[in-house]
Amino acid sequence: MKEIRVRAPGTIANLGPGFDIFAIALEKPYLELTMQLTDTNSIAIKNACRECVPTRVENNTGGLAIRDLLERVDSHTGVSFEVQKNMCIGAGLGSSGACASACVYGLNELMELDLNYNEMIEIASRGEVATGNVAHADNVAGAMLGGFVIIKNSHPIDVAKIDVPEIPIVIGVLKKAQQTTRPLIPKSLRLEEVKEQLSYCARVVHSILTNDLKEFGQSINTDYISEPTRSKSIPGYSDIKKKLLAEGAYGCNICGGGSSLFVVCDKERVHDLALVMRKQFAAYELGDDIIITQASNEGTKVIFYD
């Protein structure tokens, strides 16, 4: 029986102004899973995590993605996979996207399907229905490809990857109170807000291409789509953000669907800002799970194949 072990990175989607369009892969946290083909004609999901991972196919992003892939290739093979998530679940760090990406990538290898990246990302994006009721590709694309990704088109999926320079990141990990806040996000913006949002999106891309860390931080600092809604569920968010910026962070915003916070700063400031974030989290009783990490150009990969 062939067995494969796959690793997929955590991600920060939206990345400030880039709602459902931008994502960046992280050096840590990351997810690993082991997968086997079976003769059961079913999908079996095992949990090896400290946290509860859904084991019903329809509730698991990886399970849904596998089911979609098997239907696409008209295969009745059975699949078994065990998840080891070395990241907090439901905190906006892309754990669901990493799981879907790892499952599709691993099954593509095991079945020798030779799918290209856009095809794998499209299939993996459908797994996101399990957590957000909507297929979206930003997290899965970031996890699959690494680096900074842009969803150039959604129908069909077309993704561009740009290699990232060194981008130090400090994350305050905070689980959101509900599975998804997506339905609460407004469906429209004022024209002035649209123009400013677009300009910040352009600045994100420009800052990465020009390796300008300060501009990158400033460009992710403003968002009129997701941040106003998702920040409401984070006690003290405005004060915490102001304090982090005052202490030297170039930018601060919410990770993906929330409720974790991230800051971008100089490498020499990461430990100082991690301490500031820890103190601010303690003041608002938000826990003490702080991660010092950086952007990574490494996407989903095989770490064992037998």
Summary of the structure (lengths in Angstrom):
residues: 306
radius of gyration: 18.7
end to end distance: 8.4
largest distance: 58.7
contacts: 1142
relative contact order: 0.19
helix: 38%
strand: 26%
